[in-house]
Amino acid sequence: MKSSTVETLIGAAVILIAAAFFFFAYQTSGQGHASGAWRVSAEFDNAEGVSVGTDVRAAGVKIGSVVDFTLNPENFLANVVMEIDPKVQLTEDATAKVTAEGLLGSKFIALEQGGADTMLADGGVISNTQGAVDIWSLISQAMFEGRGGQGGAAEGAGAAPEAPAPEETPAPEAPAP
């Protein structure tokens, strides 16, 4: 009888610890939104690597996350809705750009403050945006640019022109004996 009471108490403790863990995971995953957080949206021509839950950072510090990510069917731009920490205010001329942690790191949205006096309101739109840079197309372009007579990196880029090959002069004939 005594062992079943101990087993019940241990089971209840395990369930409480699991519930606390799931609550913590829910809050830190961005699904449990902070109270007072406000939303702002931006449209990007290329939002590759961005999805719901992607970090939004200012000066390298996480200040929010992406909460909605859709394609605008009218102009074929990626519409990204971000939820921002209520302590952070953005000017109406703020800039948003999709960037990465290092060369091949994960993507995030970097926000930079503008110089305007007016602040964006909840539901505002950031109009100054820069989409993601496709690093693989840049590498491919640099590698294959010189092929097919399209003018390579060496042509017209300050490279020294090749010297013409010297003309061969015939060797003098030896006199006949």
Beta strands, then each sheet from edge to edge (+ up, - down):
strand 1: 38-44
strand 2: 55-58
strand 3: 61-72
strand 4: 77-84
strand 5: 95-100
strand 6: 107-112
strand 7: 124-126
strand 8: 128-130
sheet 1: 7+ 1+ 4- 3+ 2- 6- 5+ 8+
end
